[in-house]
Amino acid sequence: MNYKQIVVFIFTLLVFASCATNSPLDYALEQAGSNRPELERVLDHYKSDPEKLAAAEFLIENMPAHISYRDSTIFKYYAIADNLLQSDLLHTVIRDSLLEVKKKLYPDLDRKPISDIKIMTSNYLIYTIDHAFSLWKNCEWAQHIDFNEFCETLLPYKVTEYQPFDYWRDTLSEAFSQNLKTQLYDDEETNTTYRTVDIVRNEILSKVCRNGEYIEAGYPLLTASQMKNIAYGRCVDYVNLAVSTYRSVGIPCYIDATPFYGRFRAGHTWDVVVFGNGGDMPSEWDLACEHGKRFFPAQRFPKVYRSTFAINRERVRYRNESALKYQFDYCVKDITPQYTKTSDIEVELYQNVKLAEKFCYISIFNGHNVEWSFVDYGEMKDGKAYFKNIGRNILYIVQGFDGKQIINISDPFILHQNGSIEYYVFNGNEKRPLDIHRKYFEGRNVAEMRLRLKGGRIQAANRADFSDAVTMVTIENQYVPDKFEINDNNGYRYWRYLGADGSHGSIAELQFFDVDTIATGTPIGCKSASKESIVKAFDGNYLTNFETDEPDGAWVGMDFRTKKQICNVRIIPRSDDNDIHVGDVYELLYYNGNQWVSLGKKTATSNVLHYDDVPSHALYWVKDHTQGWDERPFILCENDNIEWR
């Protein structure tokens, strides 16, 4: 990570300058500049109502950290978006069209923010406060929260940054609360938070075309009119819709997020509802899931942060005192212990480390664009780094800023389930050969799909109904070789893969080899297989698959029109395409205590990548230079098994 590549947005000293001599409220009013009378008008409006006055003060004193677009051009972009969202175009066309509009007409809007303290109007803030209090006091499903919870759930005038002041509460409550008004009454669940959020969630799902086909897109769609018509999006987009709608009808809720999963290059965002009993209950996958169900029981979380309206003053201190001034979010609360076991840790650093600041950074492996990514900061003392609330069973490294760039200042280490730390110290004295089958750990779905190969058969016949079928190979193990050798001296017109009963015939690819080349013919399949599914077995795409609805008797194959001698058959199991992919260029790297060192690039000629003279004790990484980005480091255990980190 190069320091010049880190984009740091400075709020023109609105929040991050020291304000030791002033209260947060006084400081905020000073920073409002010419907009100060608007805010003072709000304070004067509530001077005889202590509770609403306290709410107004809370919003104003934390307002400098929240931002909107400075340039009104965004509303021209929004007008185009509204027209597209209300059209009959496919959601993918809408997505791609808005991306083109962003790139060609409005490429730099996000570089022109302004603090809300400079533009907030008294009318909008008074509306916000009165509306929020009305919901809190009058909705039975909101009356269990205290004032502090109210300030962070129902009171804020925006759910996410850059959200405009467009009276979103009115628009979204009107759009998605009709079923609340007509709900069946009972004496058990009516007007409970649980029943209310489920009614509203299902109404949103019934009215919004929820499509997750998200790639690079235009600016976030944050107006109320766009949210209620959102045609595509990431998890965070649908979380913004859910939380904005829930708050608009008085359901108290938060937004939680992890910057990165413990073994994945990306993070996740979800909503959390504050129930009257049962505490805070998250939704695993935004609108698609009920609250309170299982929450990623197999995932590892290095950090989980809750979005807050209040400024995190500790992060303000970091911003004031650090040399790097990394762009951490300044309105979050660390709630990692609510989701996973954590430890406060001290990490041994390399000797003679010289940095430009007292702060250091705990990072997890990314491998996509950057090798390591920050998840939090800590401080150094006497050759050690100190961090709080660190998620367990995850690989970390400590990094620091030397005044010019980010450098690694510790060995990689695993924080084990029991809270102990194990450092991966490089030892290159011993060498060994290494066969590599994957570049990423194997998840449950992949393992289950691979198991479906067991018992499958490769057969040949001269009759189209395979009544004269000859079994050439019976697959005995789910870990198949790159190619099955076929002993065929006769030649057959029809060749197929017949899945074992219960397997649905699931495979990603099927290739028949005539000597060294792939033999071509007409794809065929069983009666229960669709034409689209049959073609997918021969399309060269390892992420599409042949499969039938019927679990038994599923098969797919090739009609060669005449007798054909087949020498080899390649069967690619249905998977995540993180097995070694024939034709891809790979590179094996190991960490030598300072940096990743290459053992050379190789083009895969089979589903096994072989290297000689590999250091026996190291942290390894297989990088695919052809495609994909799911890659994880691994170590070698004493039994030669790979342990993914």
DOSE-594931 format. One line per field, with one value per residue (C-alpha): chain; x, y, z. Coordinates in steps of 0.1 Angstrom, whole numbers, always signed. Example, Ala and Ser with C-alpha at 12.3 -4.5 7.8 and 13.67 -1.06 7.14 Angstrom:
BEGIN
c: (A | A)
X: (+123 | +137)
Y: (-45 | -11)
Z: (+78 | +71)
REM end
This chain:
BEGIN
c: (A | A | A | A | A | A | A | A | A | A | A | A | A | A | A | A | A | A | A | A | A | A | A | A | A | A | A | A | A | A | A | A | A | A | A | A | A | A | A | A | A | A | A | A | A | A | A | A | A | A | A | A | A | A | A | A | A | A | A | A | A | A | A | A | A | A | A | A | A | A | A | A | A | A | A | A | A | A | A | A | A | A | A | A | A | A | A | A | A | A | A | A | A | A | A | A | A | A | A | A | A | A | A | A | A | A | A | A | A | A | A | A | A | A | A | A | A | A | A | A | A | A | A | A | A | A | A | A | A | A | A | A | A | A | A | A | A | A | A | A | A | A | A | A | A | A | A | A | A | A | A | A | A | A | A | A | A | A | A | A | A | A | A | A | A | A | A | A | A | A | A | A | A | A | A | A | A | A | A | A | A | A | A | A | A | A | A | A | A | A | A | A | A | A | A | A | A | A | A | A | A | A | A | A | A | A | A | A | A | A | A | A | A | A | A | A | A | A | A | A | A | A | A | A | A | A | A | A | A | A | A | A | A | A | A | A | A | A | A | A | A | A | A | A | A | A | A | A | A | A | A | A | A | A | A | A | A | A | A | A | A | A | A | A | A | A | A | A | A | A | A | A | A | A | A | A | A | A | A | A | A | A | A | A | A | A | A | A | A | A | A | A | A | A | A | A | A | A | A | A | A | A | A | A | A | A | A | A | A | A | A | A | A | A | A | A | A | A | A | A | A | A | A | A | A | A | A | A | A | A | A | A | A | A | A | A | A | A | A | A | A | A | A | A | A | A | A | A | A | A | A | A | A | A | A | A | A | A | A | A | A | A | A | A | A | A | A | A | A | A | A | A | A | A | A | A | A | A | A | A | A | A | A | A | A | A | A | A | A | A | A | A | A | A | A | A | A | A | A | A | A | A | A | A | A | A | A | A | A | A | A | A | A | A | A | A | A | A | A | A | A | A | A | A | A | A | A | A | A | A | A | A | A | A | A | A | A | A | A | A | A | A | A | A | A | A | A | A | A | A | A | A | A | A | A | A | A | A | A | A | A | A | A | A | A | A | A | A | A | A | A | A | A | A | A | A | A | A | A | A | A | A | A | A | A | A | A | A | A | A | A | A | A | A | A | A | A | A | A | A | A | A | A | A | A | A | A | A | A | A | A | A | A | A | A | A | A | A | A | A | A | A | A | A | A | A | A | A | A | A | A | A | A | A | A | A | A | A | A | A | A | A | A | A | A | A | A | A | A | A | A | A | A | A | A | A | A | A | A | A | A | A | A | A | A | A | A | A | A | A | A | A | A | A | A | A | A | A | A | A | A | A | A | A | A | A | A | A | A | A | A | A | A | A | A | A | A | A | A | A | A | A | A | A | A | A | A | A | A | A | A | A | A | A | A | A | A | A | A | A | A | A | A | A | A | A | A | A | A | A | A | A | A | A | A | A | A | A | A | A | A | A | A | A | A)
X: (+0 | +15 | +9 | +1 | -27 | -46 | -73 | -79 | -108 | -103 | -134 | -117 | -109 | -146 | -143 | -107 | -91 | -87 | -117 | -105 | -115 | -150 | -179 | -188 | -220 | -201 | -175 | -202 | -220 | -187 | -180 | -215 | -203 | -230 | -255 | -253 | -286 | -304 | -292 | -297 | -333 | -338 | -322 | -344 | -375 | -370 | -358 | -389 | -388 | -357 | -359 | -363 | -336 | -312 | -320 | -314 | -281 | -271 | -277 | -260 | -229 | -223 | -234 | -199 | -189 | -217 | -216 | -237 | -229 | -217 | -225 | -261 | -253 | -261 | -298 | -294 | -279 | -308 | -333 | -318 | -318 | -355 | -365 | -345 | -358 | -394 | -389 | -395 | -358 | -340 | -323 | -289 | -295 | -304 | -273 | -250 | -266 | -262 | -225 | -220 | -238 | -215 | -183 | -191 | -212 | -205 | -172 | -161 | -192 | -180 | -149 | -170 | -187 | -198 | -205 | -241 | -235 | -230 | -263 | -289 | -321 | -341 | -373 | -359 | -342 | -374 | -394 | -369 | -370 | -408 | -414 | -390 | -404 | -439 | -429 | -410 | -438 | -468 | -456 | -459 | -430 | -406 | -414 | -389 | -358 | -342 | -332 | -297 | -310 | -335 | -308 | -290 | -319 | -350 | -337 | -310 | -321 | -301 | -292 | -261 | -237 | -248 | -284 | -304 | -328 | -358 | -383 | -376 | -396 | -429 | -421 | -410 | -436 | -463 | -448 | -443 | -466 | -500 | -499 | -494 | -527 | -546 | -527 | -547 | -550 | -542 | -533 | -499 | -478 | -497 | -478 | -447 | -414 | -410 | -444 | -440 | -406 | -417 | -448 | -428 | -399 | -423 | -441 | -408 | -399 | -433 | -430 | -392 | -375 | -346 | -317 | -282 | -265 | -241 | -209 | -194 | -222 | -230 | -234 | -255 | -292 | -301 | -332 | -364 | -379 | -349 | -348 | -384 | -378 | -343 | -338 | -303 | -278 | -253 | -262 | -255 | -280 | -308 | -297 | -300 | -335 | -345 | -332 | -346 | -380 | -379 | -370 | -397 | -424 | -407 | -388 | -355 | -326 | -289 | -265 | -236 | -207 | -174 | -148 | -136 | -145 | -116 | -109 | -123 | -113 | -145 | -168 | -205 | -232 | -265 | -293 | -300 | -334 | -336 | -363 | -383 | -371 | -342 | -319 | -304 | -313 | -294 | -306 | -280 | -287 | -305 | -342 | -340 | -338 | -358 | -343 | -330 | -323 | -288 | -261 | -232 | -222 | -191 | -178 | -148 | -150 | -118 | -139 | -176 | -185 | -218 | -226 | -235 | -246 | -223 | -187 | -162 | -139 | -111 | -109 | -108 | -78 | -62 | -68 | -53 | -22 | -13 | +10 | -7 | -43 | -58 | -94 | -111 | -148 | -153 | -189 | -187 | -186 | -166 | -191 | -170 | -175 | -213 | -206 | -175 | -149 | -123 | -90 | -70 | -35 | +1 | +21 | +59 | +73 | +105 | +135 | +147 | +114 | +114 | +80 | +67 | +40 | +31 | +2 | +3 | -23 | -36 | -43 | -57 | -47 | -66 | -46 | -69 | -54 | -34 | -18 | -30 | -59 | -63 | -91 | -81 | -53 | -34 | -4 | +32 | +52 | +85 | +87 | +51 | +18 | -14 | -49 | -83 | -113 | -96 | -116 | -101 | -91 | -78 | -45 | -31 | +0 | +10 | +19 | +32 | +39 | +75 | +67 | +66 | +49 | +31 | +56 | +52 | +65 | +57 | +56 | +23 | +4 | -27 | -49 | -62 | -96 | -83 | -67 | -31 | -9 | +12 | +38 | +46 | +84 | +101 | +127 | +141 | +167 | +147 | +132 | +104 | +82 | +46 | +15 | -13 | -49 | -66 | -59 | -87 | -103 | -130 | -164 | -192 | -211 | -180 | -173 | -209 | -209 | -176 | -190 | -217 | -191 | -186 | -202 | -206 | -197 | -183 | -201 | -200 | -227 | -237 | -274 | -289 | -308 | -275 | -291 | -258 | -238 | -202 | -189 | -154 | -148 | -166 | -155 | -146 | -133 | -146 | -111 | -108 | -77 | -73 | -83 | -96 | -77 | -100 | -90 | -111 | -100 | -135 | -148 | -184 | -208 | -223 | -204 | -218 | -213 | -239 | -243 | -248 | -283 | -291 | -265 | -287 | -258 | -241 | -209 | -194 | -177 | -173 | -146 | -138 | -103 | -94 | -56 | -46 | -75 | -110 | -134 | -165 | -200 | -236 | -244 | -271 | -287 | -314 | -350 | -351 | -323 | -331 | -312 | -298 | -284 | -269 | -250 | -235 | -216 | -196 | -195 | -159 | -173 | -164 | -190 | -220 | -232 | -252 | -278 | -314 | -343 | -345 | -319 | -315 | -305 | -292 | -267 | -251 | -229 | -220 | -232 | -202 | -223 | -199 | -178 | -151 | -122 | -118 | -85 | -93 | -122 | -120 | -148 | -148 | -169 | -194 | -175 | -164 | -137 | -109 | -95 | -64 | -78 | -61 | -47 | -45 | -11 | -3 | +24 | +35 | +48 | +61 | +65 | +102 | +98 | +97 | +78 | +63 | +89 | +80 | +89 | +79 | +49 | +35 | +7 | -15 | -16 | -37 | -57 | -25 | +2 | +36 | +66 | +101 | +124 | +97 | +107 | +93 | +83 | +66 | +33 | +23 | +1 | -10 | -19 | -39 | -28 | -55 | -88 | -106 | -96 | -105 | -71 | -59 | -26 | -19 | +6 | +17 | +9 | +31 | +8 | +13 | -23 | -29 | -43 | -59 | -55)
Y: (+0 | +33 | +64 | +85 | +61 | +67 | +92 | +112 | +136 | +164 | +181 | +215 | +213 | +210 | +181 | +171 | +202 | +203 | +217 | +214 | +249 | +247 | +223 | +201 | +222 | +255 | +242 | +230 | +263 | +281 | +258 | +265 | +299 | +319 | +290 | +294 | +314 | +284 | +261 | +287 | +290 | +253 | +256 | +285 | +267 | +239 | +260 | +251 | +214 | +199 | +165 | +178 | +204 | +176 | +159 | +190 | +195 | +159 | +164 | +197 | +188 | +158 | +173 | +185 | +149 | +143 | +153 | +161 | +169 | +205 | +206 | +208 | +189 | +157 | +165 | +165 | +130 | +120 | +133 | +109 | +81 | +87 | +85 | +53 | +36 | +43 | +29 | -6 | -12 | -42 | -35 | -44 | -18 | +8 | +0 | +2 | +34 | +52 | +41 | +57 | +88 | +91 | +85 | +108 | +137 | +137 | +121 | +139 | +147 | +127 | +149 | +179 | +173 | +199 | +194 | +193 | +220 | +244 | +237 | +224 | +244 | +250 | +238 | +205 | +199 | +208 | +185 | +157 | +161 | +164 | +135 | +112 | +121 | +114 | +79 | +72 | +83 | +69 | +37 | +7 | -10 | +18 | +26 | +1 | +21 | +47 | +83 | +73 | +45 | +69 | +94 | +68 | +49 | +71 | +106 | +111 | +131 | +108 | +71 | +74 | +100 | +121 | +112 | +144 | +163 | +152 | +143 | +106 | +96 | +108 | +92 | +58 | +54 | +61 | +36 | +7 | +9 | +0 | -35 | -21 | -4 | -36 | -62 | -89 | -81 | -106 | -104 | -119 | -102 | -72 | -40 | -58 | -49 | -84 | -84 | -48 | -52 | -84 | -68 | -38 | -60 | -82 | -52 | -38 | -72 | -74 | -39 | -36 | -57 | -68 | -76 | -82 | -83 | -55 | -46 | -12 | +13 | +50 | +71 | +56 | +61 | +79 | +99 | +85 | +82 | +62 | +40 | +29 | +20 | +6 | -19 | -33 | -29 | -42 | -53 | -18 | -3 | -25 | -20 | +18 | +12 | -11 | +11 | +43 | +26 | +10 | +43 | +61 | +40 | +41 | +8 | +14 | -1 | +2 | -5 | -28 | -38 | -56 | -40 | -75 | -110 | -129 | -150 | -130 | -99 | -80 | -70 | -69 | -45 | -55 | -40 | -47 | -41 | -33 | -56 | -52 | -86 | -105 | -75 | -64 | -89 | -87 | -97 | -119 | -108 | -74 | -75 | -112 | -126 | -125 | -108 | -130 | -161 | -176 | -151 | -164 | -191 | -202 | -167 | -151 | -114 | -94 | -63 | -53 | -16 | +0 | +32 | +60 | +96 | +105 | +112 | +87 | +111 | +85 | +85 | +123 | +120 | +96 | +121 | +149 | +131 | +107 | +114 | +90 | +103 | +72 | +77 | +56 | +62 | +88 | +79 | +43 | +22 | -10 | -38 | -68 | -86 | -87 | -110 | -131 | -139 | -112 | -105 | -75 | -83 | -73 | -81 | -84 | -60 | -62 | -47 | -12 | -2 | +35 | +51 | +86 | +82 | +63 | +46 | +13 | -7 | -43 | -57 | -88 | -104 | -91 | -101 | -81 | -47 | -46 | -74 | -63 | -41 | -22 | -31 | -10 | +10 | +7 | +22 | +11 | +9 | -8 | -28 | -40 | -31 | -30 | -36 | -41 | -63 | -83 | -112 | -146 | -174 | -150 | -142 | -107 | -86 | -53 | -24 | +11 | +44 | +54 | +89 | +77 | +44 | +16 | -11 | -44 | -43 | -77 | -113 | -126 | -142 | -162 | -152 | -186 | -195 | -197 | -162 | -173 | -158 | -179 | -162 | -175 | -171 | -179 | -207 | -214 | -239 | -269 | -275 | -297 | -304 | -291 | -301 | -274 | -282 | -250 | -213 | -208 | -227 | -252 | -241 | -265 | -260 | -268 | -299 | -311 | -305 | -324 | -353 | -357 | -371 | -402 | -431 | -413 | -432 | -425 | -446 | -452 | -467 | -470 | -467 | -433 | -447 | -462 | -496 | -511 | -488 | -498 | -483 | -471 | -455 | -455 | -426 | -439 | -407 | -371 | -358 | -366 | -366 | -340 | -366 | -401 | -424 | -444 | -477 | -478 | -497 | -499 | -464 | -454 | -428 | -418 | -408 | -395 | -388 | -406 | -391 | -413 | -416 | -386 | -364 | -346 | -352 | -320 | -311 | -278 | -291 | -323 | -327 | -357 | -359 | -374 | -378 | -343 | -322 | -318 | -338 | -319 | -332 | -325 | -321 | -345 | -353 | -371 | -363 | -343 | -320 | -287 | -277 | -247 | -270 | -294 | -267 | -255 | -287 | -277 | -239 | -236 | -217 | -234 | -213 | -226 | -261 | -290 | -302 | -317 | -314 | -351 | -365 | -400 | -410 | -376 | -377 | -354 | -363 | -360 | -375 | -377 | -388 | -416 | -439 | -420 | -433 | -413 | -413 | -392 | -375 | -345 | -338 | -305 | -307 | -279 | -255 | -219 | -222 | -219 | -253 | -251 | -241 | -255 | -226 | -201 | -185 | -190 | -178 | -194 | -169 | -173 | -147 | -144 | -123 | -90 | -94 | -119 | -137 | -154 | -190 | -184 | -183 | -214 | -221 | -249 | -279 | -300 | -295 | -299 | -272 | -287 | -268 | -282 | -267 | -249 | -236 | -260 | -235 | -204 | -187 | -193 | -177 | -189 | -160 | -165 | -139 | -149 | -145 | -143 | -128 | -153 | -162 | -170 | -177 | -212 | -231 | -268 | -290 | -319 | -344 | -323 | -311 | -275 | -252 | -221 | -188)
Z: (+0 | -11 | +10 | -21 | -30 | +2 | -3 | +28 | +30 | +55 | +67 | +65 | +102 | +111 | +134 | +136 | +150 | +188 | +206 | +241 | +250 | +237 | +242 | +212 | +208 | +208 | +185 | +160 | +161 | +153 | +124 | +110 | +100 | +82 | +88 | +126 | +129 | +114 | +141 | +169 | +157 | +164 | +199 | +207 | +194 | +220 | +249 | +270 | +261 | +278 | +261 | +226 | +233 | +243 | +211 | +190 | +208 | +201 | +164 | +161 | +181 | +159 | +126 | +115 | +108 | +83 | +47 | +17 | -20 | -23 | -60 | -69 | -101 | -82 | -86 | -124 | -121 | -98 | -123 | -149 | -124 | -115 | -152 | -157 | -125 | -135 | -170 | -183 | -189 | -175 | -142 | -158 | -185 | -159 | -139 | -169 | -182 | -150 | -149 | -183 | -172 | -142 | -162 | -191 | -175 | -138 | -130 | -98 | -77 | -48 | -45 | -36 | -2 | +23 | +60 | +69 | +96 | +67 | +50 | +75 | +77 | +108 | +92 | +83 | +116 | +135 | +113 | +119 | +157 | +160 | +136 | +154 | +189 | +176 | +165 | +197 | +220 | +200 | +184 | +207 | +189 | +197 | +233 | +248 | +238 | +261 | +251 | +241 | +218 | +204 | +195 | +174 | +158 | +152 | +156 | +129 | +99 | +76 | +75 | +54 | +41 | +10 | +17 | +8 | +31 | +11 | +38 | +32 | +62 | +46 | +12 | +25 | +52 | +27 | +2 | +26 | +56 | +40 | +55 | +90 | +87 | +77 | +98 | +115 | +152 | +179 | +216 | +211 | +184 | +171 | +176 | +188 | +172 | +158 | +140 | +128 | +112 | +95 | +80 | +67 | +54 | +35 | +20 | +8 | -8 | -25 | -41 | -48 | -75 | -55 | -78 | -65 | -99 | -88 | -105 | -108 | -110 | -108 | -77 | -48 | -53 | -20 | -26 | -12 | -47 | -59 | -28 | -32 | -69 | -66 | -93 | -84 | -57 | -32 | +3 | +16 | -9 | +3 | +39 | +34 | +20 | +49 | +77 | +61 | +58 | +93 | +109 | +89 | +107 | +141 | +141 | +160 | +141 | +134 | +105 | +114 | +91 | +89 | +67 | +57 | +66 | +83 | +52 | +24 | +4 | +10 | +38 | +45 | +58 | +75 | +95 | +132 | +149 | +186 | +198 | +230 | +242 | +228 | +224 | +191 | +163 | +129 | +95 | +78 | +42 | +42 | +32 | +22 | +58 | +89 | +119 | +147 | +126 | +125 | +116 | +96 | +121 | +101 | +93 | +110 | +119 | +126 | +134 | +134 | +136 | +142 | +123 | +147 | +144 | +173 | +166 | +179 | +198 | +201 | +163 | +163 | +186 | +161 | +133 | +152 | +164 | +135 | +106 | +82 | +89 | +74 | +63 | +91 | +96 | +124 | +132 | +143 | +174 | +178 | +187 | +177 | +210 | +202 | +172 | +180 | +207 | +208 | +226 | +236 | +222 | +223 | +193 | +191 | +165 | +144 | +161 | +153 | +137 | +129 | +122 | +117 | +144 | +176 | +158 | +141 | +121 | +124 | +89 | +73 | +41 | +11 | -20 | -43 | -53 | -20 | -1 | +34 | +45 | +77 | +101 | +131 | +146 | +179 | +196 | +201 | +233 | +241 | +209 | +211 | +194 | +214 | +199 | +215 | +206 | +179 | +164 | +168 | +144 | +118 | +102 | +109 | +104 | +120 | +97 | +102 | +84 | +80 | +66 | +30 | +28 | +47 | +58 | +76 | +111 | +125 | +114 | +102 | +130 | +138 | +167 | +177 | +190 | +226 | +224 | +219 | +192 | +168 | +146 | +112 | +112 | +79 | +79 | +45 | +54 | +43 | +9 | -4 | -34 | -33 | -53 | -53 | -61 | -51 | -45 | -19 | +9 | +1 | +14 | +23 | -10 | -30 | -10 | -14 | -51 | -55 | -35 | -62 | -86 | -65 | -82 | -115 | -147 | -181 | -207 | -244 | -267 | -304 | -296 | -287 | -257 | -243 | -241 | -252 | -229 | -219 | -187 | -193 | -159 | -125 | -103 | -69 | -53 | -54 | -59 | -96 | -117 | -144 | -170 | -170 | -193 | -216 | -230 | -262 | -293 | -309 | -310 | -302 | -315 | -282 | -251 | -218 | -181 | -161 | -126 | -96 | -82 | -60 | -77 | -102 | -126 | -114 | -132 | -145 | -177 | -197 | -223 | -245 | -260 | -293 | -287 | -275 | -289 | -276 | -298 | -310 | -317 | -308 | -271 | -258 | -225 | -206 | -210 | -177 | -189 | -206 | -237 | -218 | -191 | -216 | -234 | -201 | -198 | -229 | -228 | -213 | -182 | -149 | -131 | -152 | -147 | -160 | -136 | -137 | -113 | -112 | -87 | -103 | -138 | -149 | -178 | -204 | -233 | -270 | -302 | -326 | -356 | -363 | -342 | -323 | -303 | -271 | -253 | -222 | -205 | -183 | -158 | -140 | -108 | -100 | -78 | -72 | -99 | -74 | -82 | -104 | -138 | -169 | -190 | -162 | -152 | -115 | -93 | -60 | -34 | +2 | +29 | +38 | +70 | +51 | +18 | -6 | -27 | -60 | -68 | -104 | -127 | -143 | -168 | -155 | -178 | -154 | -122 | -101 | -100 | -91 | -76 | -65 | -39 | -19 | +16 | +41 | +68 | +55 | +47 | +11 | -14 | -49 | -72 | -103 | -129 | -155 | -136 | -103 | -70 | -43 | -29 | +6 | +23 | +36 | +57 | +55 | +84 | +95 | +76 | +44 | +46 | +36 | +63 | +49 | +66)
REM end
